[in-house]
Amino acid sequence: MDKVINFLDLKKQYHKIKEEIKSALSDVCEATAFSDGSFVKKFEADFANYCNVNFTAGLNSGTSALHLAMLALGIRQGDEVIVPANSFIATAWGPSYAGATPVFVDCTPDTWNIDPQAIEKKITKRTKAIIGVHLYGQPFDIDPVKKISDEYNINLIEDCAQAHGAKYNGMVVGGLSEMGCFSFYPGKNLGAYGEGGAIVTNNPEYDRHIRNLRNHGSSVKYYHDELGFNMRMDGFQGAVLSIKLKYLDIWNNRRKEIAEMYRNLISVPQIRTQAQPEWSDSVYHLFIITVEKRDEFLQCMKKSNINCGLHYPVPCHLQKAYSHLGYKEGDCPNSEYLAKHCVSLPMYAELTDEEVHYIIDTINEYQ
């Protein structure tokens, strides 16, 4: 194929909805509803309905969502929060920003999500929460993790940054714990045209507290009840996300079709894909494979004009930022294996069948 197949191509999606987007942005300008405001409130209501929860608080990023979720739970210095080693680093930032210590646990060798059996071994008297990540668009196994959190009376938070619309046992993720934290970074299944995030919950007190925290610790203008932050969602992002939310299920279904083609037609024996248990309905934010000779594989793909990605080449527990915690190689072997062997194939709803089959044929020719 002469043209390059990019790992992600946001232009294709934009061109399909650009007239709606332009009209919505014009409406924001006409209403001068630039910070929070009516367009954000509409999206909050729409997204709460989509996630089957009572409340959505729009924020400026998914990282802020994780941060404020910790504060709403009262997490503070001296506390510990269990997080997966196999995740984007922002999962650990939330506890760290609140002054707590992230305690890293390994993933399972097949689903690549947080290992429930590894969690219980890391619980101490200082453990105040568990953050489970619905990684690559696939839910983690919530029931056994919830059983542990209930038994030890600690909070469970869902990091849903990669899983907009994913389902666990038929239930949309986000409302299956104390809070669900979403990112709307542009490349997500539901992506803003800039930065954005949200926390969904069924708990009115958490929602009230988060809304205060995002708005300088204030519920009444110029009266500040606690140390707060400037973490509001802006009107442009609220307007864009409301439009894109209408198409999310269509786009997710196309991702599932592409994933099925990858899964069923890639025939190289040494290539592994993420296990899909019967309780999982993934939305395939990413389609990850593992391959033994990764550099060689990536060079082969690039020569064929296929650009792949890496998610994530260094697991969280071995990042320099957390070197003071004393983790070493071998502490989370499954996560470390993934870091050295994972490859992200192109995955977005606008990929054509021709492009997908070309990617598959290229992979199958790889030896």
N, C-alpha and C positions, 0 to 999 in steps of 0.2 A: 504494500500500500504506500503510495507516494506521500500522502498527507500524514501529518503527525497526529497520533491519538494521545491527547493529554490525559493526565491522571484525573483532572477535574476541569470542566469548561463551563464557567458561570455565564458566559456570553450567550450560549445557546438557550439557556433558561430565560434570561432577560429578554431576548428578542421575541419570545412567545407571549410575554405579559407586559411588554414595555408601555403600551398605551394605557393600560390600567395603572401601572406604576406612576407614569407621568401625571395622570389625572389626580391620583391620590396625593402626590407630593405637592401639586398645585393647591389642592384643598387644604393641606396643612399650612401652606404659606398664606392663603387667604384668611384662614382662621387664626393665624399667628399662634398656633398651638404647638410651640417648638419643644417645650420641656414638660414631660408628663402630659397632662391635658386629655382632651376628649378622645383623641385617636389612640392613645395608650390605654385609656379606660376601655375602649371598645375591644381592643385586642385582648386585654386581660379577661374580659367577660367571654370572648370567643374561645380563648385557649382554656379557660377553666371548664367550659362546656365540653370541649374536645377531650380533655383529660379526665372528665367525670369527677371533678373536684369542686369544692365550694369557693376556693379563692386562688387567684393568681396575682402576684406582685411583680410588675415589670421592672427590670433593672438594666444597668448599663453593660453587664457582661455575665457570663456563666461563672467566672472566677468570683465576682462579687456575690453571686448567689450562694456559692459554697461558704464564703466568708460570713455573710449575714445569717445563714442557716446555723452556723456554729454559735454566733452571738445570741440568736434567738433561743437556743437551747441552754444558754448559760455556760458554754464551754469557755474555759479560761486557763491561765498559766497553772501548770502542775497537772493538768488533765491529760489523758491520752485518748487518741481517736484511732481506731483500726481502719486502715485503708489498703487497697490492693497495690502491690508493687508494679503490676502490669496495668498502667493507666497513663493518661497525660498528667503532667506534673501538677496541674491546677487542682486535682483532687486532693493533693497533700497541702496545697497552699492554704485552703480554707482553715483547717485546724491550726496551721502555723501562724496565720494572721491573727487568730484568736488567742495566741500564746500557748496553745497546747502542743503536745508532741505527737506527730504521726507515727503510728506503729505499723510497719509494712508486713503484709502477709502475701503468700504466693497465690498464684492462680492454679486452676486444675489443668491437667495436661491435655484435655480434649476441648473443653468449652473456652478455655483461656480467660475465664472470668474468675472472680474471687472464690477461693476454696473454703467452703463452710467448715471443713475439718481443721483447716489451719487457723481459723479465727479463734476458736475456743482455747487453743493453746496459748494465745497471746493476751487473753483477758487478765487484767490485774485489778486491784482495788481502785486504781486511778482511771480505769477505762470508763469513758462517759458516752461514747458513741461509736457506731460502725458506719462507714460510708461504703456502700456497694455501688459498683459502676456497671451500667448496662453497656458493655464495651462493644464497639464496632457496630452498634445497633441491635445487639442481642441482649435480652434481659439476663441478669445473673439469677441464680436459683434462690428466689426470695424466701420461700417457705422455711427451709432449714436455717437460714440466716435470721429470719424473724423469730424462730423458735429460740435461738440462742439469745437474741437481744431481749426477748421477754423473760427468759429464765434468769438472766443476770440483771434485769431491770436497767438496761442501757438503751439509748436511742438508736434507731436505724434511719439513715438518710439515703435516698437514691440520687446518684449522680446520673442524670438523664441527658447529658450534653450531646450524646451521639445517638439518642434513641427516641426521637419524636415520633410517637405513634406506635412504637413497639408494644407488644402485649405479652403478659405472663399469665398462663392459664386463662387466656381470653380477656384479661383485664388490662387496660391501658396503663403503662408504667407512669410513675410520678405520684399517684395517690395511694400507693400501696405501703407507705411508711409514714413517718412523721412529716417529712417534706420531700419534695422532688426538685432538684436543681437543674435548670436547663440553660444551655448556651444557644444563642442564635448567631454565632459567628458565621460569616458569609458562606463558608463551605459546608455548613450543616445541612441535614435534610430539610429543615426549616431555617433558612438563613436570612439574616437582616442585610441591609445595604450599609454596613458599618458594624459596630459592636452592639450586642444586646444580650440580655439574659432574663431569667424569671425564676421565681420560687412558687411552686404550687403546693397547696396544703388543704386539709379539711379542718384545721385547727384555727379558730378565729383569733386566738391570742397570739399565735405565731405570726399570722398575717398582719395583725395590728402592729406588732413590734417591728417586723421587717419594714413596713411602710414608714414607720417613724425613723428607723435607722437609715434608710435610703435617702431621707429628706432632712439631713442635718439633725437627727434626733428630735424632730419636731412634728407634732400633729396640729398645732395652732401656730400660724405664722409669727415668727420672731420670739416664740417661747420654746425653749429647748430643754427637754426633760433629761437627756443623757448625751454623751459623746456620740455624734452621728457622722454620717458620710454623705457625700454628693454622689449618689449612685442611681439616680433616676434614669428611666428609659426616655429617649427623646421622641417627639411626635412623629418624625419621619420614619423611625424604625417601627413604631406602633402601626402606622398606616401600611407600610410595606409588608409587615408580618401578617396583618389581617387579610391582605390580598393573597399572599402565598399560602396561608393556612387553608384556603379553599381548595388548593391543588395538592395538598400534602399527601392525601391518601392515593391519588392518582400517581404521583411521583414515586411514592413508596412501593406501590404495586409494580411499577416498571423496574425498580431496583430488585424486587424479588424475582421477576422474570429473568433479569440478567444474571442474578446469583444462581438460579436454577440451571441456566445454560453453562455457567462456569462449573458448577458442581457436577453436572451430569456428563459434560463433554470433555473436560480436561482428563486425559488418560495417562499422564506421566505418573508411574507408581510412587516415586519418592516425594511427590508434592502432596501435602496435607492441607485440609481446610478446617475451619472452625466447626466443631460438632454442633448439631442443631437438635437438642432434646425436644420431646413432644410438647413440653410445656412452653416452649419458646416460639414466638412469632417475631422474628428479627426484621428490622427495616433496612439492614445492610447499609449503614452509613459508610462502612468500609468493607471490602471483601479481601480478607487476609489469607495468604497461603504461607506455608513454610517450605523452604528449599535448602538443601545442604550447602551448595556452592552459590551463595547469594550474589556475590560480586559478578561471577561469571554469568549467572542468569540475568542480572540487570543489564549487563553489557549486551547480551543477546537480544533482549527486548528493545533496548535503545537503538541498536543497529536496524531493527525492524520498525523504527519510528513509533514505538510505544513507550510512553513515559509512565513509570510506576512510582510508588511512594514507599516510605518506611515509617511504620507506626508500631513500636517506638524503639529506636536503636540503643537506648540506655534506659533500663528499668529505674523506677523512682528511687529505690533503696540504694542504688549505686550512683546517683547524681551527686556532683560535687557539692551542691547546696546542702545536702544532708550527710556529708562525710563525717560531721561531728557526732552523728548518732552511732557510728561504729559498725555499720553493716559491711559485709564483705561478700565476695563472690562465693556462691554455694549456699547462701542463706535462702534464696528463692529460686531454685534451679529451673522450674518451669518458665518463670518470667525471664530468666536469663537466657534460656534456650531460644525463646521467641525473639528476644532482642537481637540475637545474632543471626537468626534465620528467617525472620518475617519479611514479607513483601506485600505491599498493597496494590492490587490490580486496579486499573481504571474502573470507576464506579460512579455513575450519575445517570439520571433518568433519560437524558437526551442521547445517550449512546445508541447507535443504530444496531440492528441485528447483524448487518454486514461487518461493522466494526468489532462487535463482540466475537463473531466467528473468526475474524482475522486474528484477534488476540488469542483465542483458544487454539487455533491452528499453529500459531507461532510457538505457543507453549508446548504443544504436543510434538513439535519438531525438535524441541530442546532435549538434548541427551546429557 
